[in-house]
Amino acid sequence: MKPESLMMSYGYKPELSEGAIKSPIFQTSTFVFKSAEEGKAFFEVAYGHRQQDEGEELGLIYSRINNPDLEILENRLTLWDEAEECAVFESGMAAITTVLLEFLKPGDLLLISSPLYGGSDHFIKKILPKFGINVIEFRVGQTKNEIINLIENSGLADRLAMIYIETPANPTNDLIDISCSKEIAKHFSTDKEIYLAVDNTYMGPLWQHPLKHGADLVLYSATKYIGGHSDVIAGACLGSKDLIKRVKGLRTFLGNMASPNTGWLLMRSLETLKARMDIQAFNANKVVEFLNNHPSVEKVYFLGNLKEKDGEQFNIKNKQCLTNGGMISFDVKGTEKEAFQFLNALKLIKLAVSLGSTESLAEHPATMTHVDVDKQLRQELSISEKMIRLSIGVENYEDIIYDIKQALEKIKKTENAVL
Ligand SMILES: *Cc1c(COP(=O)(O)O)cnc(C)c1O
């Protein structure tokens, strides 16, 4: 069956919970063992002192190690990406930082795509170097050979341990080729495999499946599409049994797993994930049709606008993106002044950062989400003062367009008044 059919029940046995149709919130810190022998057996497996017997499940011990709300949620999340295993966290940043710390050690080289989400960028460039980890970055549009040269010229090619990418890039919707990134990892792999991790937050678990294109680990800010209601912060990491076992091992000792309550909220969100994201992708296409033809709009950054003449970007989109997504950026004609006039005039669409939620959101990357990005780099990436980022929600698309239209008219009126 399709994942959307299984989101209401998969992995939950009502008979273990008084017949409750939905999983209760297992708001408990610890679990009672039936006997001392059982406690001993659970710990042996949890701490890796003994291999699990065929069909033996990890017993419930303590909620930093495991909890039914997290286990059921993790099982359900694996269905979308067809992953073997999943680990959930109390934030997207917790998932990302735990993965980086588990797979990197002092002296290693990390290759990243640019730009990355601000929080990831900060952790990678400001915090990882404190632990002796070297970082180099490549840009959208660089070819496989250029990236291989970049690694070789760093003098640390033999220390390359991980490639970490984010695609589509926020806020420009520029694409990075996932399978090509894995080929680069393979090119430098010796007896030790170089892992490819992909932050797939922008496309959510429906619209892009990095594991199918060679990624070893997929990361989500579950705060975004997965949670989808702007009421919870959470994260997830998916991959093979072996890799997720390592991720969960570090999670146990960092103690940054999701709480039972967060697990329960995300399970509730997953029931409508497909319905929500279908509407969001549909609405985004409609909004872009409107923006593409508006005289106050200079340029629209949207996957659906890619044409054959865009070459490699168009090919990557066809290869790895299943829809055009729900994120749109556009430049207004003018500068920060005009962009702010537009943002301040919105009524239905809320002026806030974050994305992927039921309500539509608008923000100004240059002074908000991407203010920390070096000014020169911001210019090169075309994150200018006239750029607006929209996250499209599940409202009626005609109302979203109506709101954008009236806010764009407010810019025009002021222009005319000045003239
Ligand atoms: C929001 C976001 C994150 C961080 O997730 P949190 O849940 O806020 O910790 C990471 N990557 C991307 C692409 C994001 O949009």
The ligand as an SDF file (V2000), in Angstrom:
LIG
                    3D

 15 15  0  0  0  0  0  0  0  0999 V2000
   14.5460   24.9320    9.3200 C   0  0  0  0  0  0  0  0  0  0  0  0
   15.6210   24.2270    8.6220 C   0  0  0  0  0  0  0  0  0  0  0  0
   16.6210   23.5420    9.3280 C   0  0  0  0  0  0  0  0  0  0  0  0
   16.7130   23.5540   10.8380 C   0  0  0  0  0  0  0  0  0  0  0  0
   15.6370   22.9020   11.4280 O   0  0  0  0  0  0  0  0  0  0  0  0
   15.0560   23.2590   12.8920 P   0  0  0  0  0  0  0  0  0  0  0  0
   13.9130   22.3310   13.0250 O   0  0  0  0  0  0  0  0  0  0  0  0
   14.6720   24.7170   12.8720 O   0  0  0  0  0  0  0  0  0  0  0  0
   16.1510   22.9980   13.8640 O   0  0  0  0  0  0  0  0  0  0  0  0
   17.5740   22.8600    8.5940 C   0  0  0  0  0  0  0  0  0  0  0  0
   17.5690   22.8540    7.2470 N   0  0  0  0  0  0  0  0  0  0  0  0
   16.6340   23.5120    6.5360 C   0  0  0  0  0  0  0  0  0  0  0  0
   16.6830   23.4800    5.0470 C   0  0  0  0  0  0  0  0  0  0  0  0
   15.6370   24.2290    7.1960 C   0  0  0  0  0  0  0  0  0  0  0  0
   14.7230   24.8850    6.4720 O   0  0  0  0  0  0  0  0  0  0  0  0
  1  2  1  0
  2  3  1  0
  2 14  2  0
  3  4  1  0
  3 10  2  0
  4  5  1  0
  5  6  1  0
  6  7  2  0
  6  8  1  0
  6  9  1  0
 10 11  1  0
 11 12  2  0
 12 13  1  0
 12 14  1  0
 14 15  1  0
M  END
$$$$
